[in-house]
């Protein structure tokens, strides 16, 4: 338990440091964001662009809700503790992301596709939570080795691609996405801690 406490503290400190650097327009962060943006823009193709536009929708509100319901139904039928971890992490990550966006007021690199605030990336946060939930909560419940491997391969490809698509499509800065991934990790570890504490009390 102590190791988990240190891990979540380190993640929280890392997230705080990135947030402070972003708010203060740190030169390193600005340079990194612009360098990645320019590199991607010079290596874009219409085919990849269309693919990324499709893949990024996987965790849009409507699609993410469907995934949440499917994952949630599988978990609540098989393992209620895992369901609580999944539900708490998703809700915590989503609400935290919205609150931080409101407080930081960071604008997106491009307002052509999406118009709301940028930091951190909610897509990256939710995709990270779904990825971790798929690997650590759902896959152990799948009895067939073949089905489990197919599921693991699928979630391990789709959700990281969703995360990358946010940078590729220039709807988020690299710092937004990195912070979103860290927030997703924090949300998942925090939810596991809450579930373990609740189980002990019961």
Z-matrix of the N, CA and C atoms (Angstrom, degrees):
N
C 1 1.462
C 2 1.528 1 111.03
N 3 1.356 2 115.39 1 -37.09
C 4 1.457 3 119.22 2 -179.64
C 5 1.530 4 110.68 3 -63.30
N 6 1.356 5 115.95 4 -38.89
C 7 1.460 6 119.40 5 178.94
C 8 1.526 7 111.16 6 -61.66
N 9 1.349 8 115.60 7 -39.57
C 10 1.460 9 120.28 8 179.01
C 11 1.529 10 110.68 9 -66.41
N 12 1.352 11 115.90 10 -36.86
C 13 1.462 12 119.65 11 178.07
C 14 1.518 13 110.64 12 -63.17
N 15 1.324 14 116.88 13 -44.81
C 16 1.460 15 121.15 14 179.70
C 17 1.527 16 110.49 15 -64.32
N 18 1.343 17 115.88 16 -38.43
C 19 1.462 18 120.16 17 -178.34
C 20 1.527 19 111.29 18 -64.32
N 21 1.321 20 116.48 19 -45.78
C 22 1.465 21 119.59 20 -178.83
C 23 1.532 22 110.95 21 -69.72
N 24 1.342 23 116.83 22 -32.52
C 25 1.471 24 120.51 23 176.73
C 26 1.528 25 110.03 24 -66.21
N 27 1.337 26 116.82 25 -43.52
C 28 1.467 27 120.90 26 179.08
C 29 1.529 28 111.05 27 -63.92
N 30 1.335 29 115.94 28 -40.65
C 31 1.458 30 120.08 29 177.56
C 32 1.528 31 110.92 30 -63.23
N 33 1.337 32 115.69 31 -43.70
C 34 1.468 33 120.75 32 -179.86
C 35 1.532 34 110.70 33 -63.51
N 36 1.328 35 117.11 34 -40.88
C 37 1.473 36 121.29 35 178.47
C 38 1.528 37 110.52 36 -64.99
N 39 1.328 38 116.01 37 -42.42
C 40 1.461 39 120.62 38 179.10
C 41 1.526 40 110.35 39 -62.70
N 42 1.329 41 116.14 40 -42.77
C 43 1.464 42 120.48 41 178.52
C 44 1.528 43 110.36 42 -63.72
N 45 1.323 44 116.72 43 -42.05
C 46 1.458 45 121.41 44 179.52
C 47 1.524 46 111.18 45 -62.74
N 48 1.327 47 116.50 46 -43.36
C 49 1.469 48 121.10 47 179.55
C 50 1.529 49 110.67 48 -61.51
N 51 1.332 50 116.37 49 -46.29
C 52 1.466 51 120.44 50 179.34
C 53 1.525 52 110.41 51 -61.80
N 54 1.337 53 116.20 52 -41.94
C 55 1.465 54 120.84 53 179.87
C 56 1.525 55 111.26 54 -61.27
N 57 1.328 56 116.14 55 -45.23
C 58 1.474 57 120.65 56 179.49
C 59 1.519 58 110.98 57 -63.25
N 60 1.323 59 116.76 58 -43.02
C 61 1.470 60 120.90 59 179.01
C 62 1.523 61 111.27 60 -62.51
N 63 1.329 62 116.09 61 -41.86
C 64 1.472 63 120.39 62 -179.59
C 65 1.520 64 110.86 63 -66.44
N 66 1.317 65 116.95 64 -46.32
C 67 1.471 66 121.49 65 -178.96
C 68 1.528 67 111.20 66 -60.64
N 69 1.340 68 115.38 67 -37.02
C 70 1.467 69 120.15 68 -176.99
C 71 1.535 70 113.44 69 -90.95
N 72 1.343 71 115.61 70 12.34
C 73 1.467 72 120.54 71 178.27
C 74 1.529 73 112.35 72 51.42
N 75 1.317 74 114.87 73 47.93
C 76 1.454 75 120.38 74 179.75
C 77 1.536 76 111.47 75 -56.93
N 78 1.314 77 116.24 76 137.29
C 79 1.465 78 121.31 77 -176.06
C 80 1.519 79 111.78 78 -59.23
N 81 1.332 80 117.57 79 -43.49
C 82 1.471 81 120.95 80 -178.56
C 83 1.527 82 110.90 81 -61.03
N 84 1.333 83 116.56 82 -44.29
C 85 1.468 84 121.19 83 -178.89
C 86 1.527 85 110.42 84 -65.74
N 87 1.334 86 116.76 85 -45.45
C 88 1.470 87 120.94 86 179.63
C 89 1.529 88 110.30 87 -61.58
N 90 1.322 89 115.83 88 -43.74
C 91 1.456 90 120.84 89 -179.82
C 92 1.526 91 111.36 90 -63.86
N 93 1.332 92 116.32 91 -42.62
C 94 1.465 93 121.15 92 178.33
C 95 1.527 94 110.42 93 -62.76
N 96 1.339 95 116.34 94 -48.16
C 97 1.468 96 120.95 95 -179.11
C 98 1.521 97 111.65 96 -59.48
N 99 1.317 98 116.05 97 -47.06
C 100 1.468 99 120.25 98 -178.35
C 101 1.524 100 112.05 99 -68.56
N 102 1.325 101 116.69 100 -38.30
C 103 1.473 102 120.61 101 -179.79
C 104 1.518 103 111.07 102 -64.02
N 105 1.324 104 116.10 103 -45.32
C 106 1.471 105 120.47 104 179.04
C 107 1.522 106 110.40 105 -64.86
N 108 1.323 107 116.48 106 -42.60
C 109 1.470 108 121.44 107 179.67
C 110 1.531 109 111.00 108 -60.39
N 111 1.317 110 116.99 109 -46.79
C 112 1.468 111 121.32 110 -179.71
C 113 1.529 112 110.82 111 -65.15
N 114 1.330 113 116.62 112 -42.21
C 115 1.469 114 121.06 113 179.90
C 116 1.525 115 111.03 114 -60.22
N 117 1.338 116 116.24 115 -46.17
C 118 1.469 117 120.35 116 -179.28
C 119 1.522 118 110.98 117 -66.71
N 120 1.316 119 116.98 118 -42.32
C 121 1.468 120 120.48 119 -179.11
C 122 1.526 121 112.36 120 -62.62
N 123 1.322 122 116.84 121 -30.51
C 124 1.468 123 120.24 122 179.61
C 125 1.535 124 112.16 123 -84.17
N 126 1.321 125 117.73 124 -6.71
C 127 1.466 126 121.40 125 -179.68
C 128 1.530 127 112.06 126 -123.31
N 129 1.323 128 116.34 127 22.04
C 130 1.461 129 119.69 128 -179.46
C 131 1.524 130 111.13 129 -84.84
N 132 1.330 131 114.24 130 154.67
C 133 1.461 132 120.56 131 174.66
C 134 1.523 133 107.82 132 -140.01
N 135 1.331 134 118.30 133 150.45
C 136 1.468 135 121.16 134 -179.42
C 137 1.527 136 113.02 135 -57.77
N 138 1.326 137 117.16 136 -36.79
C 139 1.469 138 121.09 137 -178.94
C 140 1.521 139 110.96 138 -64.71
N 141 1.340 140 115.75 139 -49.03
C 142 1.467 141 119.80 140 179.84
C 143 1.520 142 110.37 141 -66.58
N 144 1.315 143 116.14 142 -37.88
C 145 1.470 144 121.19 143 179.30
C 146 1.532 145 110.57 144 -58.82
N 147 1.324 146 116.69 145 -46.94
C 148 1.465 147 120.92 146 179.45
C 149 1.522 148 111.28 147 -65.11
N 150 1.338 149 115.75 148 -38.27
C 151 1.468 150 119.55 149 178.29
C 152 1.524 151 110.48 150 -64.45
N 153 1.321 152 116.49 151 -43.99
C 154 1.458 153 121.00 152 179.82
C 155 1.527 154 111.99 153 -65.60
N 156 1.329 155 116.17 154 -35.28
C 157 1.468 156 120.12 155 176.71
C 158 1.528 157 110.74 156 -63.29
N 159 1.324 158 116.07 157 -33.72
C 160 1.466 159 120.68 158 178.85
C 161 1.523 160 111.13 159 -76.26
N 162 1.329 161 116.07 160 -44.87
C 163 1.472 162 120.18 161 -174.49
C 164 1.524 163 111.62 162 -70.29
N 165 1.335 164 117.24 163 -31.38
C 166 1.464 165 119.84 164 -177.15
C 167 1.533 166 111.21 165 -68.05
N 168 1.340 167 116.27 166 -22.41
C 169 1.468 168 120.77 167 -178.91
C 170 1.526 169 112.98 168 -73.65
N 171 1.327 170 117.13 169 -10.52
C 172 1.464 171 121.29 170 -177.44
C 173 1.525 172 111.79 171 -56.79
N 174 1.333 173 116.89 172 -34.96
C 175 1.469 174 118.69 173 178.70
C 176 1.527 175 112.39 174 -114.97
N 177 1.337 176 116.67 175 26.53
C 178 1.464 177 119.23 176 164.43
C 179 1.524 178 108.31 177 -63.36
N 180 1.316 179 117.57 178 164.58
C 181 1.469 180 121.31 179 -172.03
C 182 1.526 181 113.00 180 -51.99
N 183 1.335 182 117.04 181 -51.10
C 184 1.466 183 120.87 182 -176.50
C 185 1.528 184 110.89 183 -64.94
N 186 1.345 185 116.93 184 -49.29
C 187 1.462 186 121.82 185 -178.14
C 188 1.525 187 111.53 186 -66.22
N 189 1.346 188 116.50 187 -40.41
C 190 1.461 189 120.48 188 179.21
C 191 1.530 190 111.22 189 -64.70
N 192 1.322 191 116.10 190 -35.99
C 193 1.463 192 120.11 191 177.77
C 194 1.524 193 110.86 192 -63.90
N 195 1.332 194 116.79 193 -40.75
C 196 1.463 195 120.82 194 178.01
C 197 1.524 196 110.70 195 -63.59
N 198 1.349 197 116.29 196 -45.81
C 199 1.474 198 120.35 197 177.93
C 200 1.522 199 110.28 198 -61.19
N 201 1.338 200 116.33 199 -42.50
C 202 1.463 201 120.69 200 179.38
C 203 1.526 202 110.66 201 -59.30
N 204 1.315 203 117.05 202 -43.88
C 205 1.467 204 121.32 203 -179.12
C 206 1.527 205 111.86 204 -67.22
N 207 1.340 206 116.81 205 -40.54
C 208 1.467 207 120.43 206 179.14
C 209 1.526 208 110.74 207 -66.79
N 210 1.348 209 116.82 208 -50.72
C 211 1.464 210 120.82 209 177.85
C 212 1.529 211 110.40 210 -60.01
N 213 1.341 212 115.76 211 -44.10
C 214 1.455 213 120.50 212 -178.43
C 215 1.508 214 112.30 213 -61.89
N 216 1.329 215 116.81 214 -42.05
C 217 1.469 216 120.96 215 179.97
C 218 1.520 217 111.04 216 -64.66
N 219 1.339 218 116.52 217 -43.12
C 220 1.462 219 120.35 218 178.03
C 221 1.527 220 111.43 219 -60.45
N 222 1.322 221 115.49 220 -42.50
C 223 1.461 222 120.21 221 -176.39
C 224 1.519 223 112.61 222 -73.57
N 225 1.320 224 117.53 223 -41.38
C 226 1.470 225 119.54 224 -175.99
C 227 1.527 226 111.03 225 -68.65
N 228 1.335 227 116.54 226 -26.07
C 229 1.462 228 120.71 227 177.86
C 230 1.525 229 112.05 228 -79.27
N 231 1.339 230 116.03 229 -27.67
C 232 1.468 231 120.48 230 -174.03
C 233 1.526 232 113.64 231 -104.39
N 234 1.333 233 116.17 232 -40.22
C 235 1.469 234 119.80 233 -173.52
C 236 1.529 235 109.31 234 -155.75
N 237 1.325 236 116.07 235 104.16
C 238 1.461 237 120.37 236 -174.93
C 239 1.530 238 112.29 237 -65.64
N 240 1.329 239 116.88 238 -34.52
C 241 1.467 240 119.50 239 179.04
C 242 1.531 241 109.99 240 -62.32
N 243 1.325 242 116.46 241 -43.35
C 244 1.458 243 120.64 242 178.19
C 245 1.523 244 111.07 243 -63.68
N 246 1.331 245 116.13 244 -36.07
C 247 1.460 246 119.68 245 177.19
C 248 1.520 247 110.82 246 -63.63
N 249 1.335 248 116.87 247 -42.48
C 250 1.466 249 120.36 248 179.34
C 251 1.524 250 110.51 249 -62.18
N 252 1.333 251 116.93 250 -41.39
C 253 1.465 252 121.28 251 178.49
C 254 1.529 253 109.93 252 -61.01
N 255 1.325 254 116.05 253 -47.12
C 256 1.462 255 121.79 254 -179.83
C 257 1.527 256 111.52 255 -62.44
N 258 1.325 257 116.11 256 -47.57
C 259 1.472 258 120.49 257 -177.76
C 260 1.523 259 111.59 258 -65.76
N 261 1.340 260 116.47 259 -46.82
C 262 1.471 261 120.23 260 -178.49
C 263 1.522 262 110.75 261 -63.27
N 264 1.333 263 116.90 262 -44.49
C 265 1.472 264 120.02 263 -178.01
C 266 1.525 265 111.37 264 -64.79
N 267 1.330 266 117.33 265 -40.89
C 268 1.468 267 120.53 266 -179.66
C 269 1.528 268 111.05 267 -66.65
N 270 1.323 269 115.98 268 -46.19
C 271 1.469 270 120.07 269 -179.54
C 272 1.527 271 110.68 270 -66.16
N 273 1.342 272 116.56 271 -45.62
C 274 1.467 273 120.88 272 -179.66
C 275 1.527 274 110.71 273 -62.16
N 276 1.330 275 117.27 274 -45.61
C 277 1.461 276 121.33 275 -178.98
C 278 1.515 277 112.34 276 -63.75
N 279 1.334 278 116.09 277 -42.15
C 280 1.467 279 120.69 278 -178.71
C 281 1.528 280 111.33 279 -65.94
N 282 1.334 281 116.15 280 -47.47
C 283 1.471 282 120.52 281 -178.61
C 284 1.531 283 110.87 282 -67.41
N 285 1.333 284 116.64 283 -43.22
C 286 1.469 285 121.00 284 179.68
C 287 1.520 286 111.20 285 -60.55
N 288 1.324 287 116.06 286 -43.79
C 289 1.458 288 121.09 287 179.42
C 290 1.525 289 110.92 288 -60.05
N 291 1.323 290 116.10 289 -44.37
C 292 1.469 291 120.37 290 -179.64
C 293 1.541 292 111.18 291 -64.62
N 294 1.328 293 116.52 292 -42.54
C 295 1.470 294 120.50 293 -179.95
C 296 1.530 295 110.84 294 -63.58
N 297 1.339 296 116.18 295 -45.00
C 298 1.460 297 120.43 296 -178.34
C 299 1.531 298 111.01 297 -66.68
N 300 1.325 299 116.82 298 -38.94
C 301 1.464 300 120.52 299 175.51
C 302 1.533 301 110.46 300 -56.91
N 303 1.335 302 114.94 301 -45.71
C 304 1.462 303 121.02 302 -178.33
C 305 1.526 304 111.56 303 -63.67
N 306 1.329 305 116.26 304 -37.73
C 307 1.464 306 120.90 305 -177.93
C 308 1.527 307 112.41 306 -76.14
N 309 1.330 308 117.23 307 -39.39
C 310 1.468 309 120.41 308 -174.53
C 311 1.527 310 113.04 309 -83.32
N 312 1.340 311 117.00 310 -32.51
C 313 1.476 312 121.54 311 177.21
C 314 1.533 313 112.64 312 56.04
N 315 1.331 314 116.95 313 42.28
C 316 1.460 315 121.30 314 178.27
C 317 1.532 316 109.33 315 -86.36
N 318 1.333 317 116.05 316 132.43
C 319 1.457 318 120.85 317 -178.69
C 320 1.534 319 111.14 318 -85.67
N 321 1.307 320 115.64 319 153.40
C 322 1.458 321 121.62 320 179.44
C 323 1.538 322 111.15 321 -73.90
N 324 1.352 323 116.30 322 157.68
C 325 1.470 324 119.29 323 176.29
C 326 1.524 325 112.17 324 -67.32
N 327 1.337 326 116.67 325 -27.01
C 328 1.462 327 120.94 326 177.60
C 329 1.517 328 109.71 327 -140.90
N 330 1.301 329 117.13 328 133.84
C 331 1.464 330 121.71 329 179.65
C 332 1.527 331 111.53 330 -104.58
N 333 1.314 332 116.61 331 13.37
C 334 1.462 333 120.65 332 -177.18
C 335 1.523 334 112.43 333 -75.64
N 336 1.350 335 116.12 334 -34.17
C 337 1.463 336 120.08 335 -176.63
C 338 1.522 337 111.11 336 -100.55
N 339 1.331 338 116.49 337 -46.88
C 340 1.460 339 121.05 338 -177.79
C 341 1.527 340 109.16 339 -130.63
N 342 1.317 341 116.12 340 148.95
C 343 1.462 342 119.56 341 -168.89
C 344 1.536 343 114.41 342 -119.61
N 345 1.327 344 117.28 343 -8.46
C 346 1.468 345 117.82 344 -178.59
C 347 1.527 346 110.85 345 -82.11
N 348 1.320 347 116.98 346 -177.87
C 349 1.464 348 122.24 347 -174.01
C 350 1.531 349 112.11 348 -70.80
N 351 1.338 350 115.09 349 165.63
C 352 1.462 351 119.65 350 -163.51
C 353 1.528 352 116.72 351 -108.62
N 354 1.331 353 117.75 352 -37.96
C 355 1.474 354 120.16 353 -168.98
C 356 1.528 355 112.07 354 -107.54
N 357 1.356 356 117.07 355 125.01
C 358 1.462 357 129.21 356 -5.74
C 359 1.524 358 111.10 357 -86.54
N 360 1.324 359 116.89 358 174.69
C 361 1.463 360 120.87 359 179.25
C 362 1.527 361 110.37 360 -75.71
N 363 1.328 362 116.66 361 115.90
C 364 1.471 363 120.76 362 177.88
C 365 1.525 364 110.90 363 -66.65
N 366 1.334 365 116.11 364 -35.58
C 367 1.466 366 119.74 365 177.48
C 368 1.529 367 110.32 366 -60.16
N 369 1.339 368 116.52 367 -44.42
C 370 1.466 369 120.53 368 -179.93
C 371 1.523 370 110.98 369 -65.57
N 372 1.334 371 116.62 370 -38.64
C 373 1.470 372 120.82 371 179.26
C 374 1.525 373 110.75 372 -63.38
N 375 1.325 374 116.66 373 -51.78
C 376 1.463 375 120.85 374 -177.76
C 377 1.527 376 111.01 375 -66.95
N 378 1.334 377 117.66 376 -41.13
C 379 1.465 378 120.81 377 179.18
C 380 1.526 379 111.01 378 -61.73
N 381 1.327 380 117.35 379 -38.42
C 382 1.468 381 121.86 380 177.72
C 383 1.529 382 110.41 381 -65.02
N 384 1.324 383 116.76 382 -43.72
C 385 1.472 384 121.28 383 178.77
C 386 1.528 385 110.53 384 -63.35
N 387 1.328 386 117.09 385 -43.96
C 388 1.471 387 121.12 386 178.88
C 389 1.526 388 110.80 387 -64.32
N 390 1.333 389 116.28 388 -39.91
C 391 1.468 390 120.60 389 178.76
C 392 1.524 391 110.75 390 -62.98
N 393 1.321 392 116.80 391 -50.66
C 394 1.466 393 121.02 392 -179.83
C 395 1.531 394 111.60 393 -63.16
N 396 1.326 395 116.05 394 -39.93
C 397 1.466 396 120.30 395 179.48
C 398 1.530 397 110.65 396 -65.29
N 399 1.330 398 115.41 397 -40.54
C 400 1.455 399 119.51 398 179.05
C 401 1.520 400 111.77 399 -63.55
N 402 1.338 401 116.27 400 -43.80
C 403 1.467 402 121.22 401 -177.13
C 404 1.531 403 112.09 402 -72.88
N 405 1.325 404 117.22 403 -48.31
C 406 1.462 405 120.84 404 -170.46
C 407 1.528 406 115.18 405 -96.41
N 408 1.321 407 117.73 406 -20.91
C 409 1.461 408 119.82 407 -176.56
C 410 1.528 409 113.18 408 -108.82
N 411 1.319 410 116.90 409 -45.31
C 412 1.458 411 120.25 410 -174.52
C 413 1.528 412 112.96 411 -87.13
N 414 1.328 413 117.23 412 -46.43
C 415 1.476 414 119.59 413 -175.17
C 416 1.540 415 113.55 414 -57.44
N 417 1.353 416 119.91 415 -37.42
C 418 1.471 417 118.31 416 178.39
C 419 1.533 418 113.47 417 -64.67
N 420 1.332 419 116.96 418 -17.70
C 421 1.462 420 121.04 419 -178.79
C 422 1.529 421 112.08 420 -87.34
N 423 1.332 422 117.08 421 -11.02
C 424 1.472 423 121.29 422 179.97
C 425 1.527 424 108.86 423 -86.53
N 426 1.322 425 116.70 424 116.25
C 427 1.469 426 121.41 425 -173.18
C 428 1.525 427 113.03 426 -75.11
N 429 1.316 428 117.20 427 -39.48
C 430 1.465 429 120.35 428 -178.90
C 431 1.528 430 111.05 429 -72.82
N 432 1.339 431 115.83 430 125.77
C 433 1.468 432 120.08 431 179.57
C 434 1.521 433 111.78 432 -60.68
N 435 1.335 434 115.90 433 -40.66
C 436 1.460 435 120.42 434 -179.53
C 437 1.528 436 110.71 435 -63.61
N 438 1.333 437 116.53 436 -48.74
C 439 1.471 438 121.11 437 -179.57
C 440 1.520 439 111.07 438 -63.47
N 441 1.350 440 115.98 439 -39.01
C 442 1.468 441 120.01 440 179.55
C 443 1.526 442 110.66 441 -64.05
N 444 1.333 443 116.38 442 -43.71
C 445 1.459 444 120.29 443 -179.38
C 446 1.524 445 111.71 444 -65.54
N 447 1.330 446 116.76 445 -40.23
C 448 1.472 447 120.75 446 177.62
C 449 1.527 448 109.73 447 -62.90
N 450 1.320 449 116.03 448 -43.31
C 451 1.466 450 120.78 449 179.61
C 452 1.519 451 110.76 450 -63.10
N 453 1.332 452 116.84 451 -45.84
C 454 1.468 453 121.21 452 -179.33
C 455 1.527 454 111.43 453 -62.89
N 456 1.328 455 116.51 454 -42.69
C 457 1.464 456 120.49 455 178.59
C 458 1.527 457 110.35 456 -62.57
N 459 1.342 458 115.45 457 -42.36
C 460 1.471 459 120.63 458 -177.91
C 461 1.521 460 111.73 459 -62.65
N 462 1.349 461 116.86 460 -51.91
C 463 1.474 462 119.45 461 -177.85
C 464 1.521 463 111.18 462 -69.07
N 465 1.340 464 116.81 463 -30.09
C 466 1.470 465 120.51 464 -178.91
C 467 1.517 466 112.43 465 -75.71
N 468 1.320 467 116.91 466 -14.37
C 469 1.467 468 121.27 467 176.04
C 470 1.530 469 110.97 468 -99.14
N 471 1.335 470 115.93 469 -49.23
C 472 1.465 471 120.32 470 -172.97
C 473 1.522 472 113.01 471 -64.15
N 474 1.338 473 117.66 472 -52.32
C 475 1.463 474 119.21 473 -172.44
C 476 1.530 475 113.44 474 -70.22
N 477 1.339 476 120.47 475 -38.63
C 478 1.469 477 118.80 476 172.15
C 479 1.535 478 112.38 477 -62.40
N 480 1.344 479 116.93 478 -34.70
C 481 1.459 480 119.94 479 176.76
C 482 1.529 481 111.53 480 -65.50
N 483 1.334 482 115.76 481 -37.94
C 484 1.468 483 120.01 482 175.55
C 485 1.519 484 109.94 483 -58.89
N 486 1.332 485 115.48 484 -45.46
C 487 1.463 486 120.83 485 -179.95
C 488 1.530 487 110.76 486 -60.72
N 489 1.335 488 116.29 487 -47.61
C 490 1.469 489 120.38 488 -179.20
C 491 1.528 490 111.84 489 -65.75
N 492 1.341 491 116.33 490 -33.62
C 493 1.470 492 120.47 491 -177.26
C 494 1.521 493 112.17 492 -60.70
N 495 1.325 494 116.91 493 -28.78
C 496 1.466 495 119.94 494 -178.98
C 497 1.533 496 111.30 495 -65.54
N 498 1.322 497 116.08 496 -34.38
C 499 1.469 498 120.54 497 176.87
C 500 1.527 499 109.72 498 -79.12
N 501 1.328 500 116.19 499 -43.69
C 502 1.463 501 120.89 500 -176.94
C 503 1.523 502 111.81 501 -59.59
N 504 1.326 503 116.36 502 -39.62
C 505 1.466 504 121.21 503 -177.67
C 506 1.532 505 112.63 504 -83.60
N 507 1.333 506 116.69 505 0.70
C 508 1.471 507 122.51 506 179.69
C 509 1.526 508 112.62 507 58.68
N 510 1.328 509 116.19 508 34.26
C 511 1.468 510 119.46 509 174.25
C 512 1.533 511 110.61 510 -99.49
N 513 1.335 512 115.42 511 -6.55
C 514 1.462 513 121.04 512 175.33
C 515 1.519 514 109.92 513 -146.27
N 516 1.322 515 115.17 514 148.68
C 517 1.456 516 120.87 515 169.93
C 518 1.528 517 108.69 516 -75.43
N 519 1.327 518 115.72 517 159.71
C 520 1.467 519 120.74 518 177.43
C 521 1.531 520 110.76 519 -58.48
N 522 1.325 521 116.64 520 -40.34
C 523 1.473 522 120.68 521 179.51
C 524 1.523 523 111.78 522 -63.07
N 525 1.340 524 117.60 523 -33.41
C 526 1.468 525 121.41 524 176.70
C 527 1.522 526 110.83 525 -62.50
N 528 1.327 527 114.68 526 -44.39
C 529 1.460 528 120.78 527 -175.85
C 530 1.530 529 110.94 528 -71.22
N 531 1.333 530 116.81 529 -43.17
C 532 1.469 531 120.42 530 177.53
C 533 1.531 532 109.99 531 -59.62
N 534 1.331 533 116.11 532 -45.40
C 535 1.464 534 120.69 533 178.53
C 536 1.526 535 111.04 534 -63.50
N 537 1.336 536 116.99 535 -38.18
C 538 1.456 537 121.08 536 178.34
C 539 1.518 538 112.30 537 -63.16
N 540 1.334 539 116.30 538 -41.93
C 541 1.470 540 120.94 539 177.77
C 542 1.525 541 110.45 540 -63.38
N 543 1.332 542 116.47 541 -44.83
C 544 1.464 543 120.58 542 179.09
C 545 1.525 544 110.82 543 -62.41
N 546 1.335 545 116.90 544 -41.56
C 547 1.467 546 120.82 545 178.43
C 548 1.526 547 110.38 546 -63.76
N 549 1.334 548 116.89 547 -36.93
C 550 1.462 549 120.36 548 175.95
C 551 1.520 550 111.76 549 -63.57
N 552 1.335 551 116.46 550 -41.69
C 553 1.467 552 121.34 551 176.46
C 554 1.530 553 111.05 552 -62.65
N 555 1.328 554 115.69 553 -45.64
C 556 1.467 555 120.64 554 178.79
C 557 1.525 556 110.11 555 -59.57
N 558 1.315 557 117.25 556 -44.78
C 559 1.463 558 122.22 557 -178.27
C 560 1.524 559 111.13 558 -61.50
N 561 1.337 560 116.18 559 -42.74
C 562 1.466 561 120.60 560 -178.65
C 563 1.524 562 111.54 561 -67.66
N 564 1.334 563 116.46 562 -46.92
C 565 1.479 564 120.42 563 179.95
C 566 1.530 565 110.19 564 -65.07
N 567 1.328 566 116.90 565 -41.00
C 568 1.467 567 121.80 566 177.66
C 569 1.530 568 111.04 567 -60.64
N 570 1.327 569 116.60 568 -43.08
C 571 1.468 570 121.21 569 -179.93
C 572 1.533 571 111.18 570 -64.74
N 573 1.338 572 115.71 571 -39.76
C 574 1.474 573 119.50 572 177.72
C 575 1.520 574 110.68 573 -63.28
N 576 1.312 575 115.86 574 -40.39
C 577 1.463 576 120.94 575 178.71
C 578 1.531 577 110.60 576 -63.40
N 579 1.341 578 116.22 577 -44.68
C 580 1.474 579 121.09 578 178.66
C 581 1.523 580 111.15 579 -60.85
N 582 1.338 581 116.20 580 -42.63
C 583 1.466 582 121.06 581 -179.16
C 584 1.524 583 110.86 582 -65.77
N 585 1.334 584 117.19 583 -38.96
C 586 1.476 585 121.01 584 179.76
C 587 1.524 586 110.49 585 -67.72
N 588 1.341 587 117.44 586 -41.37
C 589 1.466 588 121.75 587 178.59
C 590 1.530 589 110.24 588 -63.89
N 591 1.321 590 116.32 589 -43.11
C 592 1.463 591 121.80 590 179.74
C 593 1.529 592 110.80 591 -63.54
N 594 1.323 593 116.87 592 -39.73
C 595 1.470 594 121.01 593 179.91
C 596 1.515 595 111.28 594 -65.91
N 597 1.344 596 116.66 595 -39.05
C 598 1.468 597 121.21 596 179.42
C 599 1.532 598 110.99 597 -64.37
N 600 1.342 599 115.41 598 -40.37
C 601 1.471 600 119.41 599 -179.66
C 602 1.522 601 112.02 600 -66.06
N 603 1.356 602 114.66 601 -34.14
C 604 1.451 603 119.11 602 178.67
C 605 1.511 604 111.67 603 -73.83
